Amino acid sequence: MIDAHALTLAVAIESIVSIEFAHLGKLTSKEKEAIQKALEYLDSWENDIAIKERIKGSIKALLEPRVGDKMKALEKSGAITKAQKKSLAKAS
């Protein structure tokens, strides 16, 4: 039962972080450009189209900052401790 509570709390924290700190963890224009180049490269890949689309979806997901990226930024700014960041990662 404790694991279920921990998971519920972790999901709630992730939601709050995603909403309240949407500006954190954003990619640089150089990083976005690299992702775009990877997608363009993949367009020329001539293999299983279904797998190709799944790979493209995974790569496109890199454009959105993950909660872990936001937590790292919060830790770097001193808003949370390393232990707090680690606790959330362990719970999720």
Biopython code that builds the backbone (N, CA, C, O; Angstrom):
import numpy as np
from Bio.PDB.StructureBuilder import StructureBuilder

atoms = [
    (1, "MET", "N", (0.816, -1.201, 0.000)),
    (1, "MET", "CA", (0.000, 0.000, 0.000)),
    (1, "MET", "C", (0.858, 1.262, 0.000)),
    (1, "MET", "O", (0.499, 2.259, -0.627)),
    (2, "ILE", "N", (1.986, 1.220, 0.700)),
    (2, "ILE", "CA", (2.866, 2.384, 0.738)),
    (2, "ILE", "C", (3.378, 2.707, -0.660)),
    (2, "ILE", "O", (3.465, 3.877, -1.035)),
    (3, "ASP", "N", (3.720, 1.673, -1.438)),
    (3, "ASP", "CA", (4.201, 1.906, -2.800)),
    (3, "ASP", "C", (3.152, 2.629, -3.642)),
    (3, "ASP", "O", (3.491, 3.507, -4.435)),
    (4, "ALA", "N", (1.898, 2.269, -3.477)),
    (4, "ALA", "CA", (0.828, 2.922, -4.229)),
    (4, "ALA", "C", (0.720, 4.391, -3.833)),
    (4, "ALA", "O", (0.524, 5.257, -4.686)),
    (5, "HIS", "N", (0.846, 4.666, -2.541)),
    (5, "HIS", "CA", (0.798, 6.056, -2.073)),
    (5, "HIS", "C", (1.997, 6.839, -2.602)),
    (5, "HIS", "O", (1.856, 7.985, -3.028)),
    (6, "ALA", "N", (3.167, 6.221, -2.574)),
    (6, "ALA", "CA", (4.377, 6.887, -3.074)),
    (6, "ALA", "C", (4.241, 7.197, -4.559)),
    (6, "ALA", "O", (4.612, 8.281, -5.010)),
    (7, "LEU", "N", (3.715, 6.252, -5.308)),
    (7, "LEU", "CA", (3.535, 6.462, -6.742)),
    (7, "LEU", "C", (2.524, 7.575, -7.008)),
    (7, "LEU", "O", (2.737, 8.416, -7.881)),
    (8, "THR", "N", (1.431, 7.580, -6.258)),
    (8, "THR", "CA", (0.415, 8.617, -6.408)),
    (8, "THR", "C", (1.004, 9.988, -6.108)),
    (8, "THR", "O", (0.754, 10.953, -6.830)),
    (9, "LEU", "N", (1.787, 10.067, -5.038)),
    (9, "LEU", "CA", (2.425, 11.326, -4.672)),
    (9, "LEU", "C", (3.424, 11.762, -5.742)),
    (9, "LEU", "O", (3.486, 12.939, -6.098)),
    (10, "ALA", "N", (4.201, 10.812, -6.250)),
    (10, "ALA", "CA", (5.187, 11.132, -7.290)),
    (10, "ALA", "C", (4.504, 11.678, -8.542)),
    (10, "ALA", "O", (4.982, 12.642, -9.141)),
    (11, "VAL", "N", (3.400, 11.071, -8.934)),
    (11, "VAL", "CA", (2.661, 11.535, -10.113)),
    (11, "VAL", "C", (2.113, 12.941, -9.870)),
    (11, "VAL", "O", (2.145, 13.787, -10.763)),
    (12, "ALA", "N", (1.614, 13.184, -8.665)),
    (12, "ALA", "CA", (1.093, 14.515, -8.330)),
    (12, "ALA", "C", (2.206, 15.559, -8.382)),
    (12, "ALA", "O", (2.010, 16.652, -8.915)),
    (13, "ILE", "N", (3.359, 15.227, -7.837)),
    (13, "ILE", "CA", (4.497, 16.155, -7.859)),
    (13, "ILE", "C", (4.932, 16.417, -9.294)),
    (13, "ILE", "O", (5.195, 17.560, -9.667)),
    (14, "GLU", "N", (5.007, 15.365, -10.095)),
    (14, "GLU", "CA", (5.389, 15.534, -11.502)),
    (14, "GLU", "C", (4.409, 16.450, -12.228)),
    (14, "GLU", "O", (4.822, 17.275, -13.043)),
    (15, "SER", "N", (3.129, 16.315, -11.943)),
    (15, "SER", "CA", (2.118, 17.173, -12.572)),
    (15, "SER", "C", (2.303, 18.625, -12.163)),
    (15, "SER", "O", (2.248, 19.526, -13.000)),
    (16, "ILE", "N", (2.524, 18.846, -10.878)),
    (16, "ILE", "CA", (2.725, 20.210, -10.376)),
    (16, "ILE", "C", (3.975, 20.825, -10.992)),
    (16, "ILE", "O", (3.953, 21.971, -11.442)),
    (17, "VAL", "N", (5.062, 20.063, -11.010)),
    (17, "VAL", "CA", (6.315, 20.568, -11.589)),
    (17, "VAL", "C", (6.114, 20.902, -13.064)),
    (17, "VAL", "O", (6.580, 21.940, -13.533)),
    (18, "SER", "N", (5.428, 20.037, -13.792)),
    (18, "SER", "CA", (5.198, 20.278, -15.222)),
    (18, "SER", "C", (4.378, 21.538, -15.467)),
    (18, "SER", "O", (4.630, 22.269, -16.425)),
    (19, "ILE", "N", (3.403, 21.794, -14.607)),
    (19, "ILE", "CA", (2.536, 22.964, -14.777)),
    (19, "ILE", "C", (3.211, 24.239, -14.277)),
    (19, "ILE", "O", (3.282, 25.236, -14.996)),
    (20, "GLU", "N", (3.703, 24.198, -13.049)),
    (20, "GLU", "CA", (4.246, 25.400, -12.417)),
    (20, "GLU", "C", (5.627, 25.797, -12.925)),
    (20, "GLU", "O", (6.010, 26.963, -12.835)),
    (21, "PHE", "N", (6.364, 24.852, -13.450)),
    (21, "PHE", "CA", (7.726, 25.138, -13.910)),
    (21, "PHE", "C", (7.888, 24.762, -15.382)),
    (21, "PHE", "O", (8.902, 24.193, -15.787)),
    (22, "ALA", "N", (6.874, 25.091, -16.166)),
    (22, "ALA", "CA", (6.880, 24.746, -17.594)),
    (22, "ALA", "C", (8.065, 25.361, -18.327)),
    (22, "ALA", "O", (8.516, 24.830, -19.342)),
    (23, "HIS", "N", (8.567, 26.473, -17.816)),
    (23, "HIS", "CA", (9.671, 27.169, -18.477)),
    (23, "HIS", "C", (11.028, 26.496, -18.256)),
    (23, "HIS", "O", (11.991, 26.813, -18.953)),
    (24, "LEU", "N", (11.114, 25.583, -17.308)),
    (24, "LEU", "CA", (12.390, 24.931, -16.998)),
    (24, "LEU", "C", (12.670, 23.759, -17.936)),
    (24, "LEU", "O", (11.748, 23.119, -18.441)),
    (25, "GLY", "N", (13.937, 23.495, -18.157)),
    (25, "GLY", "CA", (14.343, 22.329, -18.935)),
    (25, "GLY", "C", (14.163, 22.478, -20.433)),
    (25, "GLY", "O", (14.241, 21.496, -21.171)),
    (26, "LYS", "N", (13.922, 23.695, -20.885)),
    (26, "LYS", "CA", (13.727, 23.923, -22.324)),
    (26, "LYS", "C", (15.032, 23.665, -23.069)),
    (26, "LYS", "O", (16.117, 23.927, -22.551)),
    (27, "LEU", "N", (14.916, 23.161, -24.262)),
    (27, "LEU", "CA", (16.082, 22.900, -25.097)),
    (27, "LEU", "C", (16.618, 24.194, -25.701)),
    (27, "LEU", "O", (15.880, 25.157, -25.910)),
    (28, "THR", "N", (17.900, 24.192, -25.971)),
    (28, "THR", "CA", (18.496, 25.317, -26.679)),
    (28, "THR", "C", (18.152, 25.193, -28.158)),
    (28, "THR", "O", (17.730, 24.132, -28.618)),
    (29, "SER", "N", (18.330, 26.264, -28.885)),
    (29, "SER", "CA", (18.048, 26.199, -30.324)),
    (29, "SER", "C", (18.998, 25.218, -31.008)),
    (29, "SER", "O", (18.627, 24.576, -31.990)),
    (30, "LYS", "N", (20.216, 25.102, -30.493)),
    (30, "LYS", "CA", (21.180, 24.150, -31.052)),
    (30, "LYS", "C", (20.696, 22.709, -30.843)),
    (30, "LYS", "O", (20.819, 21.873, -31.738)),
    (31, "GLU", "N", (20.148, 22.428, -29.664)),
    (31, "GLU", "CA", (19.621, 21.088, -29.379)),
    (31, "GLU", "C", (18.406, 20.785, -30.253)),
    (31, "GLU", "O", (18.273, 19.682, -30.784)),
    (32, "LYS", "N", (17.523, 21.771, -30.398)),
    (32, "LYS", "CA", (16.346, 21.584, -31.255)),
    (32, "LYS", "C", (16.760, 21.326, -32.701)),
    (32, "LYS", "O", (16.172, 20.494, -33.391)),
    (33, "GLU", "N", (17.773, 22.048, -33.141)),
    (33, "GLU", "CA", (18.267, 21.869, -34.509)),
    (33, "GLU", "C", (18.833, 20.464, -34.704)),
    (33, "GLU", "O", (18.623, 19.848, -35.749)),
    (34, "ALA", "N", (19.544, 19.961, -33.705)),
    (34, "ALA", "CA", (20.109, 18.610, -33.792)),
    (34, "ALA", "C", (19.002, 17.565, -33.884)),
    (34, "ALA", "O", (19.117, 16.598, -34.638)),
    (35, "ILE", "N", (17.940, 17.759, -33.124)),
    (35, "ILE", "CA", (16.808, 16.834, -33.166)),
    (35, "ILE", "C", (16.146, 16.889, -34.540)),
    (35, "ILE", "O", (15.801, 15.854, -35.110)),
    (36, "GLN", "N", (15.972, 18.087, -35.065)),
    (36, "GLN", "CA", (15.371, 18.237, -36.392)),
    (36, "GLN", "C", (16.218, 17.547, -37.459)),
    (36, "GLN", "O", (15.679, 16.912, -38.366)),
    (37, "LYS", "N", (17.534, 17.669, -37.356)),
    (37, "LYS", "CA", (18.424, 17.007, -38.315)),
    (37, "LYS", "C", (18.306, 15.488, -38.206)),
    (37, "LYS", "O", (18.360, 14.784, -39.214)),
    (38, "ALA", "N", (18.147, 14.989, -36.987)),
    (38, "ALA", "CA", (17.975, 13.545, -36.800)),
    (38, "ALA", "C", (16.684, 13.079, -37.470)),
    (38, "ALA", "O", (16.653, 12.021, -38.098)),
    (39, "LEU", "N", (15.623, 13.867, -37.334)),
    (39, "LEU", "CA", (14.350, 13.520, -37.973)),
    (39, "LEU", "C", (14.473, 13.549, -39.500)),
    (39, "LEU", "O", (13.938, 12.682, -40.190)),
    (40, "GLU", "N", (15.171, 14.538, -40.005)),
    (40, "GLU", "CA", (15.372, 14.620, -41.455)),
    (40, "GLU", "C", (16.181, 13.425, -41.959)),
    (40, "GLU", "O", (15.889, 12.870, -43.019)),
    (41, "TYR", "N", (17.182, 13.043, -41.203)),
    (41, "TYR", "CA", (17.994, 11.883, -41.571)),
    (41, "TYR", "C", (17.126, 10.625, -41.605)),
    (41, "TYR", "O", (17.232, 9.800, -42.512)),
    (42, "LEU", "N", (16.274, 10.502, -40.602)),
    (42, "LEU", "CA", (15.413, 9.332, -40.509)),
    (42, "LEU", "C", (14.414, 9.273, -41.666)),
    (42, "LEU", "O", (14.014, 8.188, -42.087)),
    (43, "ASP", "N", (14.017, 10.425, -42.173)),
    (43, "ASP", "CA", (13.085, 10.449, -43.312)),
    (43, "ASP", "C", (13.621, 9.669, -44.506)),
    (43, "ASP", "O", (12.850, 9.102, -45.282)),
    (44, "SER", "N", (14.937, 9.642, -44.651)),
    (44, "SER", "CA", (15.524, 8.931, -45.794)),
    (44, "SER", "C", (15.713, 7.436, -45.531)),
    (44, "SER", "O", (16.134, 6.696, -46.420)),
    (45, "TRP", "N", (15.407, 6.999, -44.326)),
    (45, "TRP", "CA", (15.569, 5.586, -43.959)),
    (45, "TRP", "C", (14.482, 4.770, -44.646)),
    (45, "TRP", "O", (13.294, 5.041, -44.470)),
    (46, "GLU", "N", (14.875, 3.799, -45.406)),
    (46, "GLU", "CA", (13.912, 2.991, -46.157)),
    (46, "GLU", "C", (13.812, 1.603, -45.553)),
    (46, "GLU", "O", (14.464, 0.660, -46.002)),
    (47, "ASN", "N", (13.005, 1.500, -44.556)),
    (47, "ASN", "CA", (12.783, 0.234, -43.883)),
    (47, "ASN", "C", (11.338, 0.212, -43.413)),
    (47, "ASN", "O", (10.508, 0.969, -43.916)),
    (48, "ASP", "N", (11.042, -0.628, -42.475)),
    (48, "ASP", "CA", (9.686, -0.788, -41.940)),
    (48, "ASP", "C", (9.091, 0.574, -41.552)),
    (48, "ASP", "O", (9.585, 1.230, -40.636)),
    (49, "ILE", "N", (8.040, 0.989, -42.246)),
    (49, "ILE", "CA", (7.429, 2.305, -42.036)),
    (49, "ILE", "C", (6.841, 2.449, -40.634)),
    (49, "ILE", "O", (6.907, 3.526, -40.041)),
    (50, "ALA", "N", (6.269, 1.377, -40.107)),
    (50, "ALA", "CA", (5.680, 1.441, -38.765)),
    (50, "ALA", "C", (6.761, 1.689, -37.718)),
    (50, "ALA", "O", (6.585, 2.507, -36.816)),
    (51, "ILE", "N", (7.868, 0.985, -37.842)),
    (51, "ILE", "CA", (8.978, 1.183, -36.904)),
    (51, "ILE", "C", (9.561, 2.582, -37.084)),
    (51, "ILE", "O", (9.890, 3.257, -36.109)),
    (52, "LYS", "N", (9.683, 3.002, -38.322)),
    (52, "LYS", "CA", (10.212, 4.338, -38.615)),
    (52, "LYS", "C", (9.368, 5.407, -37.919)),
    (52, "LYS", "O", (9.915, 6.334, -37.322)),
    (53, "GLU", "N", (8.056, 5.287, -37.990)),
    (53, "GLU", "CA", (7.166, 6.264, -37.355)),
    (53, "GLU", "C", (7.289, 6.224, -35.829)),
    (53, "GLU", "O", (7.226, 7.262, -35.171)),
    (54, "ARG", "N", (7.463, 5.039, -35.280)),
    (54, "ARG", "CA", (7.646, 4.924, -33.823)),
    (54, "ARG", "C", (8.945, 5.592, -33.398)),
    (54, "ARG", "O", (8.995, 6.286, -32.382)),
    (55, "ILE", "N", (9.994, 5.377, -34.184)),
    (55, "ILE", "CA", (11.285, 5.998, -33.884)),
    (55, "ILE", "C", (11.161, 7.519, -33.969)),
    (55, "ILE", "O", (11.672, 8.240, -33.111)),
    (56, "LYS", "N", (10.484, 7.997, -35.000)),
    (56, "LYS", "CA", (10.292, 9.440, -35.144)),
    (56, "LYS", "C", (9.510, 10.007, -33.952)),
    (56, "LYS", "O", (9.814, 11.096, -33.467)),
    (57, "GLY", "N", (8.513, 9.271, -33.492)),
    (57, "GLY", "CA", (7.752, 9.710, -32.323)),
    (57, "GLY", "C", (8.619, 9.808, -31.084)),
    (57, "GLY", "O", (8.491, 10.744, -30.294)),
    (58, "SER", "N", (9.501, 8.836, -30.921)),
    (58, "SER", "CA", (10.414, 8.855, -29.773)),
    (58, "SER", "C", (11.363, 10.043, -29.858)),
    (58, "SER", "O", (11.637, 10.705, -28.856)),
    (59, "ILE", "N", (11.857, 10.304, -31.047)),
    (59, "ILE", "CA", (12.771, 11.432, -31.224)),
    (59, "ILE", "C", (12.041, 12.755, -30.998)),
    (59, "ILE", "O", (12.588, 13.664, -30.374)),
    (60, "LYS", "N", (10.821, 12.867, -31.495)),
    (60, "LYS", "CA", (10.036, 14.095, -31.295)),
    (60, "LYS", "C", (9.773, 14.350, -29.813)),
    (60, "LYS", "O", (9.668, 15.500, -29.385)),
    (61, "ALA", "N", (9.667, 13.282, -29.037)),
    (61, "ALA", "CA", (9.441, 13.433, -27.594)),
    (61, "ALA", "C", (10.604, 14.164, -26.922)),
    (61, "ALA", "O", (10.435, 14.768, -25.863)),
    (62, "LEU", "N", (11.776, 14.107, -27.539)),
    (62, "LEU", "CA", (12.938, 14.811, -26.994)),
    (62, "LEU", "C", (12.752, 16.325, -27.006)),
    (62, "LEU", "O", (13.442, 17.035, -26.275)),
    (63, "LEU", "N", (11.841, 16.821, -27.814)),
    (63, "LEU", "CA", (11.605, 18.261, -27.899)),
    (63, "LEU", "C", (10.924, 18.812, -26.649)),
    (63, "LEU", "O", (11.010, 20.008, -26.370)),
    (64, "GLU", "N", (10.257, 17.957, -25.907)),
    (64, "GLU", "CA", (9.570, 18.385, -24.688)),
    (64, "GLU", "C", (10.429, 18.071, -23.470)),
    (64, "GLU", "O", (10.917, 16.949, -23.330)),
    (65, "PRO", "N", (10.617, 19.047, -22.588)),
    (65, "PRO", "CA", (11.423, 18.778, -21.395)),
    (65, "PRO", "C", (10.754, 17.747, -20.495)),
    (65, "PRO", "O", (9.541, 17.775, -20.284)),
    (66, "ARG", "N", (11.563, 16.845, -19.974)),
    (66, "ARG", "CA", (11.054, 15.825, -19.059)),
    (66, "ARG", "C", (11.011, 16.392, -17.645)),
    (66, "ARG", "O", (11.679, 17.381, -17.345)),
    (67, "VAL", "N", (10.237, 15.772, -16.795)),
    (67, "VAL", "CA", (10.166, 16.201, -15.402)),
    (67, "VAL", "C", (11.554, 16.124, -14.770)),
    (67, "VAL", "O", (11.927, 16.989, -13.976)),
    (68, "GLY", "N", (12.313, 15.092, -15.121)),
    (68, "GLY", "CA", (13.666, 14.963, -14.581)),
    (68, "GLY", "C", (14.544, 16.148, -14.941)),
    (68, "GLY", "O", (15.368, 16.582, -14.135)),
    (69, "ASP", "N", (14.371, 16.677, -16.156)),
    (69, "ASP", "CA", (15.120, 17.863, -16.581)),
    (69, "ASP", "C", (14.724, 19.074, -15.736)),
    (69, "ASP", "O", (15.573, 19.874, -15.342)),
    (70, "LYS", "N", (13.438, 19.194, -15.466)),
    (70, "LYS", "CA", (12.947, 20.302, -14.649)),
    (70, "LYS", "C", (13.442, 20.176, -13.208)),
    (70, "LYS", "O", (13.825, 21.167, -12.585)),
    (71, "MET", "N", (13.431, 18.948, -12.687)),
    (71, "MET", "CA", (13.915, 18.724, -11.324)),
    (71, "MET", "C", (15.404, 19.055, -11.222)),
    (71, "MET", "O", (15.857, 19.612, -10.222)),
    (72, "LYS", "N", (16.151, 18.710, -12.254)),
    (72, "LYS", "CA", (17.584, 19.023, -12.287)),
    (72, "LYS", "C", (17.788, 20.542, -12.240)),
    (72, "LYS", "O", (18.667, 21.035, -11.533)),
    (73, "ALA", "N", (16.972, 21.273, -12.995)),
    (73, "ALA", "CA", (17.057, 22.735, -12.996)),
    (73, "ALA", "C", (16.679, 23.302, -11.631)),
    (73, "ALA", "O", (17.296, 24.258, -11.162)),
    (74, "LEU", "N", (15.667, 22.715, -10.994)),
    (74, "LEU", "CA", (15.273, 23.163, -9.658)),
    (74, "LEU", "C", (16.386, 22.905, -8.645)),
    (74, "LEU", "O", (16.641, 23.732, -7.769)),
    (75, "GLU", "N", (17.041, 21.761, -8.769)),
    (75, "GLU", "CA", (18.168, 21.448, -7.883)),
    (75, "GLU", "C", (19.309, 22.437, -8.114)),
    (75, "GLU", "O", (19.902, 22.947, -7.163)),
    (76, "LYS", "N", (19.606, 22.699, -9.365)),
    (76, "LYS", "CA", (20.702, 23.610, -9.714)),
    (76, "LYS", "C", (20.445, 25.014, -9.167)),
    (76, "LYS", "O", (21.378, 25.704, -8.755)),
    (77, "SER", "N", (19.185, 25.433, -9.164)),
    (77, "SER", "CA", (18.840, 26.767, -8.666)),
    (77, "SER", "C", (18.776, 26.825, -7.143)),
    (77, "SER", "O", (18.674, 27.906, -6.564)),
    (78, "GLY", "N", (18.835, 25.659, -6.495)),
    (78, "GLY", "CA", (18.774, 25.616, -5.038)),
    (78, "GLY", "C", (17.364, 25.519, -4.486)),
    (78, "GLY", "O", (17.170, 25.579, -3.272)),
    (79, "ALA", "N", (16.376, 25.371, -5.361)),
    (79, "ALA", "CA", (14.982, 25.283, -4.921)),
    (79, "ALA", "C", (14.682, 23.949, -4.245)),
    (79, "ALA", "O", (13.826, 23.873, -3.364)),
    (80, "ILE", "N", (15.385, 22.902, -4.658)),
    (80, "ILE", "CA", (15.263, 21.591, -4.019)),
    (80, "ILE", "C", (16.664, 21.029, -3.813)),
    (80, "ILE", "O", (17.631, 21.497, -4.413)),
    (81, "THR", "N", (16.754, 20.029, -2.963)),
    (81, "THR", "CA", (18.044, 19.397, -2.705)),
    (81, "THR", "C", (18.235, 18.196, -3.626)),
    (81, "THR", "O", (17.301, 17.723, -4.274)),
    (82, "LYS", "N", (19.462, 17.730, -3.660)),
    (82, "LYS", "CA", (19.771, 16.537, -4.450)),
    (82, "LYS", "C", (18.976, 15.345, -3.917)),
    (82, "LYS", "O", (18.486, 14.524, -4.692)),
    (83, "ALA", "N", (18.851, 15.254, -2.590)),
    (83, "ALA", "CA", (18.104, 14.153, -1.972)),
    (83, "ALA", "C", (16.630, 14.195, -2.375)),
    (83, "ALA", "O", (16.024, 13.153, -2.624)),
    (84, "GLN", "N", (16.056, 15.386, -2.438)),
    (84, "GLN", "CA", (14.655, 15.509, -2.847)),
    (84, "GLN", "C", (14.473, 15.075, -4.297)),
    (84, "GLN", "O", (13.518, 14.372, -4.631)),
    (85, "LYS", "N", (15.387, 15.496, -5.145)),
    (85, "LYS", "CA", (15.315, 15.094, -6.555)),
    (85, "LYS", "C", (15.440, 13.580, -6.674)),
    (85, "LYS", "O", (14.713, 12.944, -7.437)),
    (86, "LYS", "N", (16.364, 13.018, -5.918)),
    (86, "LYS", "CA", (16.592, 11.574, -5.952)),
    (86, "LYS", "C", (15.365, 10.816, -5.430)),
    (86, "LYS", "O", (15.013, 9.765, -5.966)),
    (87, "SER", "N", (14.721, 11.339, -4.400)),
    (87, "SER", "CA", (13.531, 10.687, -3.835)),
    (87, "SER", "C", (12.406, 10.595, -4.854)),
    (87, "SER", "O", (11.733, 9.569, -4.953)),
    (88, "LEU", "N", (12.203, 11.660, -5.607)),
    (88, "LEU", "CA", (11.147, 11.638, -6.611)),
    (88, "LEU", "C", (11.478, 10.642, -7.711)),
    (88, "LEU", "O", (10.610, 9.899, -8.167)),
    (89, "ALA", "N", (12.729, 10.629, -8.132)),
    (89, "ALA", "CA", (13.137, 9.695, -9.185)),
    (89, "ALA", "C", (12.938, 8.258, -8.733)),
    (89, "ALA", "O", (12.537, 7.402, -9.521)),
    (90, "LYS", "N", (13.217, 7.999, -7.476)),
    (90, "LYS", "CA", (13.074, 6.644, -6.929)),
    (90, "LYS", "C", (11.602, 6.244, -6.842)),
    (90, "LYS", "O", (11.261, 5.082, -7.066)),
    (91, "ALA", "N", (10.732, 7.196, -6.520)),
    (91, "ALA", "CA", (9.307, 6.901, -6.350)),
    (91, "ALA", "C", (8.593, 6.701, -7.682)),
    (91, "ALA", "O", (7.597, 5.980, -7.750)),
    (92, "SER", "N", (9.096, 7.335, -8.740)),
    (92, "SER", "CA", (8.371, 7.226, -10.009)),
    (92, "SER", "C", (8.837, 6.120, -10.863)),
    (92, "SER", "O", (8.309, 5.921, -11.957)),
]
sb = StructureBuilder()
sb.init_structure("model")
sb.init_model(0)
sb.init_chain("A")
sb.init_seg("    ")
for serial, (resi, resn, name, xyz) in enumerate(atoms, 1):
    if name == "N":
        sb.init_residue(resn, " ", resi, " ")
    sb.init_atom(name, np.array(xyz, "f"), 0.0, 1.0, " ", f" {name:<3s}", serial, name[0])
structure = sb.get_structure()
